Amino acid sequence: MLGNKRSHGLWELSAPPPPQTTQLTEELSCDVVVIGAGYTGLSAALHLAKSGKKVVVLEAHEIGFGASGRNSGLVNAGMWMMPDDLVATLGPIYGKRLISLLGEAPKDVFALAARYGMDCEADHRGTYHLAVGESGLSQLRERVSQWQRLGAKIELLDANETAKRTGAIGYKGSIYDTRAGTIQPLAYARGLARAALGEGARIFTDSPVASFERVGAEWSVKTELGKVRATWLVVATDAYSIGPAAPIRNEEVLLPYFQISTHKLSDNVRKTILPNGGGTWDTKTVLSGFRLDKAGRLIVGSVGALESTGLRIHRAWARRYIRRIFPQLDEIEFETEWYGKIGMTSDHLPRLHIFGPNSVGISGYNGRGIAPGTVMGREIANLITGKVDLDGMSLPVSKVSVPAFRAAKEKYYEIGAQIAHLPYAPF
């Protein structure tokens, strides 16, 4: 599966098959139509169907096609932004709501996976945020201080304890977050879809939306071969938005992120890497991380796209990176590789959008899609079912706006990643 740009890599190789779905070829009427079969859309559909709503999900490609199926599989709490900065950006009301919601979000992911018996390698044994150099360690100290003031169960580990728990050398320390964990991301998306179908939702794949418009008191959503009329519209397409939802994609600067997996490691070597489970990422601007899957494959990832000159540069970097932090790995053979796009907003926070009467969408997870997408989908369901109003949501409503120099920034990310991954780049 090396060199296949269309592939979802290891996740496609190891995930259970998706539930059976078909293309929309008829006209339907329902309570809620959801565009996008990723974490947010599927979670919304699941919770809405469970509450008794008649739900139709329209997916342009296949379940988990976009960022959900290309994810690193780290189920982290919170956002990239530190808690104090988040409150300063959103204000005390929304800031505290969002911190509270996302701090508990991983627990909700693992609870859903257990409740519906999802075969998705759910592993609730924490994650490690690795410090690169003294500046990275200083950053982690401040992050720990802010989260601990809020009562979060995280701890700062020194270099020796970090090496012991992760098996990796060269890091100055780490944050161990007991709230977090890992999951097989494509399998989780398929598990959400299967659960939503079990609750009565209908999912149609290979059904890109050509248009959506308000007609009278309903939304009319058209695909090439069908149409859905609904009281409510949910737009959950995020970084892979196309067609009439394209403005959402244009609001984000897309950051490429690739992953490469080895073949299954020997039992002796496997025991030396993350012996107690978990996943990692580091403090570098061009961040990197690693984890194992259930079968014992080592997965490494970093910023960059596996195409053009980046394909050779990023592959070579992955070999050097593994040898540098895991010297016990003498021979490295790669089995799969893949990459996707992360939607980055201007302030690194999600967006809540309203597209007209009885319409809603949340996007812009900035690399934290699994847990936030899951609980935001539930929040959307709560809004539609009347459990909460717009003023009670965890995000304020914002208008769709295109950031300045978006295209230039996207090129800069890839160029910067390639420079950072050249042989002479420092650790």
MORATA-V947231 format. One record per helix or strand of 2 or more residues. SS is the DSSP state (H for helix, E for strand). FROM is the first residue (numbers start at 1). TO is the last residue. If there is no record, write none. Layout:
SS,FROM,TO ; SS,FROM,TO
//
This chain:
H,10,14 ; E,27,35 ; H,39,50 ; E,55,58 ; H,67,70 ; E,74,75 ; H,83,90 ; H,92,103 ; H,105,115 ; E,127,131 ; H,133,149 ; E,154,158 ; H,159,166 ; E,173,177 ; E,181,182 ; H,185,198 ; E,202,204 ; E,209,215 ; E,218,223 ; E,227,235 ; H,238,240 ; H,243,250 ; E,253,264 ; H,267,270 ; E,279,282 ; E,288,292 ; E,297,303 ; H,308,325 ; E,334,344 ; E,351,353 ; E,359,363 ; H,369,384 ; H,390,392 ; H,406,420
//
